[in-house]
């Protein structure tokens, strides 16, 4: 992805000349080579991705390189890339991952399989893995202080790293103090995302069986987590290819759905803030992939638009043609792109491949385009198996004839009966221009080493790393130059379309971006008028004064005058009239305290405005319930850590991935198109209507016209105290205060009041000390409801994410019938009491009734797929979300309890065994029913802290237990079931 680079790590040519001696002596201070590129990825908004192939480090003088080992991380210009894919990790038969250097050399033979191995080669002398990823090494023959500090311990006849969860043979690959850095660190320093690429053409054999087997997928995810712990910024799935088959395996139709499951599992494991990309065949757009589901998980679709022709073809053709160039050649970059957009993939997510290697072919007779192929040209390019990189073979062009195919927009070379299809800078520029002109996402280069032009070797580090300071990369430079210099002559509105209708809950600034260039690429001066205001320049913000229609008129003020006009319309997502129709009997209008209008339309809009200024970053240690929450005030851009659990950074937890999610509360009913926004609003109104309803079957206007009738829970109007959880250590109650249901969502329990207070005020004590504020300020009341709606509470997603289509159910969710739709919002809000009974209970039927009525008033369909049959509106078949559930895909959550036996008990958790607890909530006695034998019962606080082990019984006397919410964990056979119980 695009980030600002740390330019302090780059050395300009003049600095290098002035301080040459200093830098040569202190090369660890420079981040990269001096490639002298005129343009970088900072100059444009496209992705430039490269396959960082680890096996190429073995190439050397036999490949016309200055020395062995120059294809390493030190000789790349990081300013030229946004993402680098460390390629590849292989896939073993059990679902585990392994180093490419552990690949079964006979894997291309029938019946051969790949056995498991370490993700990084355990022998540092037999692989480049550690040198490439971590840089210069200080090899240790025993565990010393340095090794211990870096997480190494002795294990058997070798070592184990507790942070990486990786083992190996002696010597120990410790990072050298002040040594040259590895790919992971250099990427972080230079704003380049480093992804772990899995599979590839020769290591994809076991993908089909793994994707089809939940157990093997879970094993696959275990090693995904291991890679993320190493420091990768994301994952690239390089299954070559689902449905089509590959080296020593056949594809099937089942691959397409199983591919979706695998992708969803990976996304759930790494979180929404990490990158997930995948490789696709050139013409995959015509294959039956589940494109809509994949687009929700995959950031970029990397089209493998190379090897379109080669030594495997019947006739000579181009390795990577930009356009179709003959009647029987219908595969090209253009075709690939059009097939993908036709499949519904956004153009900005489509990445087109450019090969930095050629296809050398031996022909039958004199070489020409379309001649019969004998095989690969291993006469000329023996060291390259007929597939030479661009840089090392520049010496041959003087003796070959160059040709240009003006239809395909690529060159090719011939000599005698030898044919070479390979890029030049012109064809590379043409491909980059195509990406620009078609709003593509960018390009992916294979491999990053292909165009490198090496200078003399300046420094050798240890036995592996060679550094060439003046290394150039002219082809990727041309790509960045083309992306940077692209312009379309004329005057255009880029951020708005003529006739566009913008639905919004409140009037907010909108961004206006214009493009204004003359034929020479010089930007014109532009003045835009709208709503009696005048703006200069091509980029400005404007806030409409009211809802309605506006005409924006832009005129260039230099050279030949040109004017462009567009009309846009602002409409209220919900008007006062519609709001009154939905809530005609709300508190303070007709019945209780008439004239106060506590839940007024104005208070609702004010709540939205207040919440728009809040953003919160959630960080949770994977496999734990430990959080760090950072609140960001968007008005000042100031940030405050509002929660940091004690053991979040404890030594035993540092090796666990941080699952990060950012929630912008300004996206409430403000994400997606107008249909998505209205549907979310209808779902929100339906749930708060049921929480506060005063309706009955024969009520005037019907049962569903009485939402927001109460502002607090009935029975607590006269100072009664309830919903106090004295076991909550994070959000302790205040003596004498009641935390009963208040506001539209009926905010209940001190731990919810405290959490809401942290998010809304940045201080948990405000609502803990004064919970009654929720019924004193109507806008605040709505804020608590929006907070609850927008906030994910692991393992629950936010109701917002469900309704706007951002939630991706895990395999575990799917197995438990939790599928996207209104029903999941019911499960999130009150699933423990209302879902999973097998029959839709009246309360859920009422929620659905509210939803259908409100959807009709707002003129929007009920279902996320655009249908109106409400098939996904109920939750009778959904398993309620547990207080603690298996971590998405692989690992179960743990508590902060340090008791080893109880930790082990928690890790085994499952929810597949039938168990019913009742009544719930209960007063003193709780009963359990199950057809299986109970072997252990343990009670925890709702925060996950161990309280005590209970005697095994089906009737439990909790009369001595304080009121509050607890977790009851019950072992049945080898499975653990968690039930959230409420003692009144």
C-alpha positions, 0 to 999 in steps of 0.5 A, spaced: 500 500 500 502 507 499 505 510 505 510 516 505 517 514 505 522 515 510 527 520 506 532 520 511 534 513 510 536 515 503 542 518 500 542 523 494 548 522 489 551 529 492 551 526 499 554 520 497 560 523 493 561 528 499 561 523 504 564 517 500 569 514 505 564 515 511 559 511 508 563 506 505 565 505 513 558 505 515 554 502 510 549 500 515 547 507 516 544 507 509 537 503 507 539 502 500 543 502 493 543 509 490 539 507 484 538 515 481 531 514 480 528 520 477 521 518 480 519 514 486 512 511 488 511 517 492 510 521 486 503 517 484 498 512 487 499 506 483 501 499 486 508 497 484 509 490 487 515 485 486 516 478 487 522 477 491 524 470 489 529 467 495 532 462 490 535 467 485 540 468 491 544 462 489 545 465 482 552 468 480 557 468 475 554 462 471 549 467 470 553 473 467 553 476 474 559 479 478 559 474 483 554 469 487 549 472 491 548 479 489 540 477 488 539 480 495 535 485 499 541 490 499 541 491 492 534 493 491 531 500 490 526 500 495 523 507 493 521 503 487 516 499 490 510 499 494 509 491 496 515 486 495 512 478 496 517 474 499 517 468 494 515 462 496 513 458 502 511 451 500 505 447 502 506 440 505 501 435 505 498 436 512 497 443 511 503 446 514 508 451 510 515 450 509 521 453 506 522 453 498 529 450 500 526 444 503 521 442 497 521 435 494 525 435 488 521 430 485 515 433 486 513 433 479 513 426 479 506 422 479 504 420 486 510 424 490 508 428 496 511 434 500 513 432 507 512 438 512 518 442 514 520 448 517 518 455 514 525 457 514 530 452 513 533 449 519 540 449 516 543 456 515 549 453 511 543 450 506 539 456 505 539 464 504 532 464 508 535 467 514 540 472 511 535 475 506 529 476 511 534 478 517 540 480 514 547 479 517 548 474 522 552 472 528 552 465 528 552 462 535 554 455 536 551 455 543 546 459 547 549 465 550 546 472 552 545 475 545 542 468 543 537 468 549 536 476 548 533 474 541 529 469 544 533 463 542 533 457 547 536 450 546 532 444 544 534 437 542 540 437 538 538 444 536 535 451 537 528 454 538 526 461 537 520 462 542 518 469 539 518 466 532 516 459 534 521 456 529 526 451 530 533 449 527 540 446 527 546 449 530 549 454 529 544 459 531 542 465 526 542 471 531 542 478 528 548 481 528 549 487 532 549 493 527 549 489 521 546 490 515 539 489 515 534 484 512 528 485 508 523 485 513 527 491 517 528 494 510 521 494 508 519 497 514 524 503 514 522 505 507 514 504 507 514 498 503 509 492 505 513 485 505 508 479 504 509 472 505 507 469 498 505 462 499 505 456 493 508 458 486 508 454 480 512 448 483 509 448 490 502 448 489 500 441 489 497 440 496 492 446 495 486 443 493 486 438 498 488 443 504 482 448 502 477 442 502 479 440 509 477 444 515 483 440 519 488 442 514 486 449 513 487 450 520 494 447 520 495 452 514 493 458 518 497 456 524 503 457 520 500 463 517 500 466 524 507 463 525 509 467 518 506 474 521 509 473 528 516 473 523 514 480 521 510 480 515 505 485 513 501 480 510 500 474 505 500 473 498 496 466 496 500 463 490 495 457 488 497 456 481 491 455 479 484 453 482 480 449 478 485 449 472 490 444 476 498 445 476 504 441 477 502 434 479 495 435 481 488 436 477 483 442 478 476 441 480 470 445 480 470 444 488 476 448 488 473 455 486 469 455 493 474 452 497 479 457 495 474 462 497 474 458 504 481 458 504 482 466 503 476 467 508 480 463 513 487 467 512 483 474 512 480 472 519 487 470 521 491 476 519 485 481 521 483 487 516 489 491 517 494 486 514 494 485 506 492 479 503 493 478 495 492 472 491 495 470 484 490 469 478 491 466 471 491 471 466 484 469 464 481 467 470 476 472 470 472 467 466 472 462 471 467 461 476 470 464 482 466 467 487 468 474 486 464 478 490 466 474 496 473 474 494 473 482 493 471 482 500 477 479 503 482 480 497 486 487 497 489 486 490 488 481 484 495 479 482 494 477 474 499 472 472 500 476 465 506 472 463 508 465 460 502 466 456 507 463 450 513 460 451 517 453 449 510 449 451 507 453 446 506 450 439 508 456 435 512 462 437 508 468 441 509 473 446 511 472 453 506 478 455 502 481 450 499 488 452 493 487 446 491 481 442 495 480 436 492 475 432 486 471 431 488 465 435 491 469 440 486 471 445 490 472 451 493 479 453 494 484 459 488 487 456 483 481 455 485 479 462 483 486 465 477 486 461 475 479 464 476 481 471 472 487 471 467 484 467 467 479 473 465 485 477 472 486 480 474 493 481 479 496 477 483 499 482 484 492 485 487 489 479 494 488 478 497 486 471 503 482 471 510 484 467 515 479 466 522 481 467 525 475 464 524 473 457 522 466 453 527 463 449 525 458 444 528 454 439 524 454 432 523 449 427 526 453 421 528 460 421 525 464 427 519 468 426 513 470 430 508 464 429 513 459 427 513 451 430 516 451 437 521 445 438 523 447 445 526 452 450 533 455 447 538 452 452 543 453 447 544 460 448 541 461 455 543 454 458 544 457 465 537 460 465 533 454 462 531 458 457 528 464 461 533 469 462 533 475 466 533 482 462 539 485 465 544 480 465 543 478 457 544 485 455 550 483 451 547 479 446 542 484 443 548 486 438 548 479 434 540 479 434 535 482 430 530 486 434 522 487 431 516 490 434 509 488 434 505 494 434 499 491 435 501 487 441 506 493 443 511 488 445 518 487 442 521 480 440 528 478 437 531 473 432 537 470 430 537 464 426 532 459 429 532 462 435 526 466 438 526 471 444 520 474 447 522 479 452 520 486 455 524 493 453 523 499 456 518 501 451 513 495 452 514 496 459 512 504 459 506 501 454 503 497 460 504 502 465 500 507 460 494 502 460 494 501 467 493 509 468 488 509 462 484 504 465 484 506 472 488 499 474 491 498 481 498 497 478 503 492 476 506 486 479 513 484 477 516 478 476 522 477 479 524 484 482 532 482 480 530 481 473 532 488 470 538 489 475 544 492 472 550 491 477 556 495 478 562 493 481 561 489 488 563 494 493 562 490 500 561 483 502 558 481 508 560 474 511 559 468 507 552 470 503 551 478 502 554 482 497 552 489 496 553 493 489 552 501 491 551 503 484 546 498 482 540 500 477 533 498 475 531 502 469 525 498 467 522 499 474 524 506 474 520 507 467 514 504 470 514 509 476 516 515 471 510 513 467 505 512 473 508 519 475 508 523 469 501 520 466 496 526 465 489 526 460 489 533 457 482 537 458 478 539 464 475 534 468 471 533 475 475 526 478 471 526 485 464 527 482 460 525 477 454 529 473 447 527 476 450 524 482 446 524 488 449 524 495 445 521 501 448 523 508 445 524 515 448 531 516 451 536 511 459 535 511 465 537 507 466 533 501 472 533 497 472 536 490 478 534 485 479 536 478 484 534 473 486 540 468 492 539 463 494 542 457 496 538 451 503 538 453 502 536 460 502 543 464 497 543 469 492 549 468 489 554 473 482 553 475 477 556 478 470 553 480 464 556 483 458 553 487 453 555 491 455 563 491 462 561 493 469 561 489 475 556 489 481 556 486 485 550 484 484 543 482 483 540 489 478 543 495 473 542 500 466 544 500 460 544 505 453 545 502 449 550 505 443 546 505 440 539 502 438 540 494 441 541 487 448 544 486 451 546 479 459 546 480 462 550 474 469 549 473 473 554 468 481 554 466 484 561 467 490 560 462 491 559 455 485 556 451 479 557 456 474 551 457 469 550 462 466 544 465 459 543 469 456 538 473 450 538 477 450 534 484 444 533 489 444 532 496 439 528 500 437 527 507 438 519 508 432 520 513 428 526 513 424 529 519 418 526 516 420 519 515 423 519 522 416 522 525 413 516 521 417 511 524 417 513 531 410 517 532 410 515 539 417 516 542 418 518 549 416 525 550 411 526 544 404 523 546 405 519 552 410 520 557 412 527 559 409 530 552 413 536 550 420 533 552 421 529 545 427 526 549 429 522 542 428 527 538 430 528 530 435 533 532 438 529 538 439 523 533 443 528 528 447 531 534 449 524 536 451 522 529 455 529 529 458 527 535 460 520 534 463 523 527 469 526 531 471 519 534 476 513 532 478 508 536 484 503 534 483 496 537 489 492 538 488 485 541 493 479 543 491 473 539 489 467 543 488 472 549 483 477 551 488 482 552 487 489 549 490 496 548 485 501 545 487 508 543 482 513 542 483 518 536 479 525 536 478 527 529 477 534 530 484 535 533 488 528 531 490 527 538 490 520 541 489 517 548 490 510 550 484 509 554 485 502 555 491 498 556 491 491 560 496 489 564 499 483 561 498 486 554 506 487 553 508 481 558 514 477 556 509 471 555 505 475 550 510 479 546 510 473 541 503 473 539 500 477 534 496 483 535 490 483 531 488 490 529 482 493 527 480 501 526 473 503 528 471 510 525 465 512 528 463 517 523 462 511 518 455 510 522 450 510 516 455 513 512 458 507 508 457 504 502 451 507 497 444 509 499 441 502 499 446 500 504 446 506 508 438 506 509 438 498 510 443 499 516 439 505 518 433 500 518 436 495 522 439 500 527 432 503 528 429 496 528 433 493 534 432 500 538 425 500 537 424 493 540 429 495 546 424 500 548 418 498 545 411 500 548 407 497 543 402 491 543 398 487 538 392 492 538 396 498 539 394 504 535 398 504 529 400 497 530 405 494 535 411 497 531 409 504 531 411 504 538 419 504 538 423 509 543 417 509 547 421 508 554 428 511 555 430 506 561 428 499 563 421 499 566 421 498 574 427 502 575 424 509 575 424 510 582 431 509 584 432 502 584 439 499 583 441 493 579 445 490 573 451 491 578 457 486 577 462 487 582 467 482 579 469 487 574 476 489 575 476 493 569 470 497 570 468 497 577 461 499 579 460 505 584 457 504 590 449 506 590 449 507 582 444 503 578 447 500 571 440 498 569 438 499 561 438 506 559 437 509 552 435 506 545 440 500 546 438 499 553 445 500 555 446 495 561 451 493 566 457 497 569 462 494 564 458 497 558 457 503 561 465 504 563 467 502 556 462 506 553 464 512 557 472 511 555 470 511 547 465 517 548 469 521 553 476 518 553 474 517 561 471 511 563 469 514 570 464 519 567 458 514 566 461 509 571 460 515 576 454 518 573 450 513 569 444 517 569 447 522 564 444 517 559 437 519 560 439 526 561 441 528 554 438 525 548 443 526 544 448 522 549 443 516 549 443 515 542 451 516 542 451 510 547 446 506 542 451 508 536 457 506 540 454 499 541 452 498 534 459 500 531 463 496 536 466 489 535 466 485 541 470 479 540 468 474 538 462 478 535 463 483 529 460 490 530 452 490 527 455 496 523 460 491 519 454 486 518 449 490 515 454 494 510 457 487 508 464 488 511 463 482 516 466 475 513 464 469 517 469 464 519 468 457 518 466 456 525 461 462 524 458 458 518 458 451 521 454 455 527 449 458 521 451 465 523 451 468 516 450 475 514 444 479 515 439 482 520 439 476 524 446 476 526 445 483 529 440 480 533 445 475 535 450 480 537 445 484 541 441 479 545 443 472 542 444 469 549 437 470 550 434 470 543 437 466 538 439 458 537 432 455 540 430 452 533 424 456 533 423 464 532 421 466 539 416 472 539 422 477 541 425 476 535 419 476 531 418 483 533 425 485 531 423 482 524 417 486 524 420 493 526 425 491 521 420 490 515 416 496 517 422 501 517 425 498 511 418 499 507 418 506 510 425 508 508 424 504 501 429 499 502 430 492 501 431 487 507 436 483 505 443 484 504 443 481 497 437 486 495 432 481 496 426 482 500 424 476 503 427 476 510 430 470 509 436 472 513 432 476 518 432 471 524 436 467 528 433 461 531 438 456 528 444 461 530 449 459 535 449 465 540 456 468 540 460 465 546 463 469 551 469 466 549 470 462 542 475 459 538 480 464 535 478 465 528 480 459 524 485 456 528 487 458 536 482 458 541 482 465 546 486 464 552 484 468 559 490 472 563 489 466 568 496 464 570 494 457 572 497 452 567 491 447 568 486 452 567 490 455 561 490 448 558 483 447 559 481 453 556 485 452 550 481 446 548 474 450 548 469 448 543 461 449 542 459 443 538 457 439 544 449 440 545 448 443 552 443 447 555 443 452 561 437 455 564 434 459 567 438 464 564 438 470 567 437 466 574 436 468 581 440 462 585 439 456 582 442 454 575 440 447 571 444 444 566 442 439 561 446 434 556 446 427 553 453 426 555 458 426 561 460 432 564 468 431 566 469 438 569 466 445 570 470 451 572 467 458 573 470 465 570 469 472 571 466 475 565 473 478 563 476 471 563 479 471 570 479 464 574 474 464 580 474 456 582 472 449 579 465 447 581 463 440 583 460 436 577 453 437 578 447 439 573 443 443 579 448 448 581 446 452 587 449 459 586 446 463 592 452 465 595 455 468 588 454 476 587 450 478 582 453 479 575 455 476 569 460 470 569 463 465 564 461 457 566 466 453 562 464 445 562 468 439 559 464 434 556 468 428 553 474 432 550 470 438 548 469 445 552 463 449 552 462 456 554 456 459 557 455 466 559 450 466 565 447 472 569 446 472 576 440 477 578 
